[in-house]
Amino acid sequence: MERKAFIVLDAVDAALVRALQADGRATYQALADGVGLSRTAVRARVKHLIANGAIRIVGVLHAGVLGMDVFGHISLRVAGPVRPVMDELTSREAVTFAALTAGRFPAVAHVRVRDDAALARELGELRSLPGVTAAEAFRADTIVKDAYSGSRTLRDVTTDPLDWRLIRHLQRDGRASYAELARSVGLSQAAARSRVVRLIDAGVVHVTALIEPSAVGANENVGFGLCCRGEAQTVAHRLAELPGVSFASTGFGRYDIIGSVTATDRATLVDALEAIRCCPDVGHAETWEHLSVLRERYQIDGGGTKAAGAAVGAAHS
């Protein structure tokens, strides 16, 4: 079978991707100032990355907007073939990530639910799936790093139908111009800009660059669970600064911290995992390789009419 060619990111491309993950609507001038190139050169690079499928720039809705405040990582033991279990996982609304893995557990899933009672119900239902012999949960406390949806606090804000129309447009194209957004909802450009800035500043939507791993050759993806000797928050913040760490969360259950590492090759992956194990106050470290990611859902629909006009309370990402 012919292997698909991937794009090799140089240091400037990698810096631009990191900047766009932090702020997908950053101006070309701001991006240019950050990497020391001209605005024209940076614009061409970003357009090339998007056109070749290396990245997509989209708006990701904060889960707390819909009351999905509780994040759980579920590790599943399975008797017999795993794929039928994965088929069940990918059909569940609460499951935002599901992967067939190599490690102590043959399958893992991430779920987003309203509260701890809903997490307990979801866990019970997962344990009852045919083939599942056990399921263990990690309940997140604080998401310290998330390369895709950001680690941001949701502030009080009221949304209306026009806001939701703008959000849905940003979910499709995070770098749509304010003129385009204004035309799509029938507002002036200034009014559309004001609404979008308010939604972003309040944490309702985060515009970010989603990387297509196969397009950039970043096919090594490993999850990790850590037990700490010290205070988990401090350890997690150190981990978040390490190269390759795309996700880190503190919590309680089987581990004190869970996270994930993405790398372009095995050698880089080994270096990243060694850096994690060398982090002060990391005790036991367990890893699992994501052999096949069957669901990875960052887009959460807003349900326009139900959410319109609702006051959004403060919540953790």
Stockholm file with secondary structure:
# STOCKHOLM 1.0

chainA/1-317         MERKAFIVLDAVDAALVRALQADGRATYQALADGVGLSRTAVRARVKHLIANGAIRIVGVLHAGVLGMDVFGHISLRVAGPVRPVMDELTSREAVTFAALTAGRFPAVAHVRVRDDAALARELGELRSLPGVTAAEAFRADTIVKDAYSGSRTLRDVTTDPLDWRLIRHLQRDGRASYAELARSVGLSQAAARSRVVRLIDAGVVHVTALIEPSAVGANENVGFGLCCRGEAQTVAHRLAELPGVSFASTGFGRYDIIGSVTATDRATLVDALEAIRCCPDVGHAETWEHLSVLRERYQIDGGGTKAAGAAVGAAHS
#=GR chainA/1-317 SS CCCCCCCCCCHHHHHHHHHHHHCTTCCHHHHHHHHTSCHHHHHHHHHHHHHTTSEEEEEEECGGGGTCCEEEEEEEEESSCSHHHHHHHHTCTTEEEEEEEESSSSEEEEEEESSHHHHHHHHHHHHTSTTEEEEEEEEEEEEEEETTTCCCCBCCEECCHHHHHHHHHHHHCTTCCHHHHHHHHTCCHHHHHHHHHHHHHTTSEEEEEEECHHHHTCCEEEEEEEEESSCHHHHHHHHHTSTTEEEEEEEEESCSEEEEEEESSHHHHHHHHHHHHTSTTEEEEEEEEEEEEEEECCCCCCCHHHHTTCEECCBCC
#=GC SS_cons         CCCCCCCCCCHHHHHHHHHHHHCTTCCHHHHHHHHTSCHHHHHHHHHHHHHTTSEEEEEEECGGGGTCCEEEEEEEEESSCSHHHHHHHHTCTTEEEEEEEESSSSEEEEEEESSHHHHHHHHHHHHTSTTEEEEEEEEEEEEEEETTTCCCCBCCEECCHHHHHHHHHHHHCTTCCHHHHHHHHTCCHHHHHHHHHHHHHTTSEEEEEEECHHHHTCCEEEEEEEEESSCHHHHHHHHHTSTTEEEEEEEEESCSEEEEEEESSHHHHHHHHHHHHTSTTEEEEEEEEEEEEEEECCCCCCCHHHHTTCEECCBCC
//
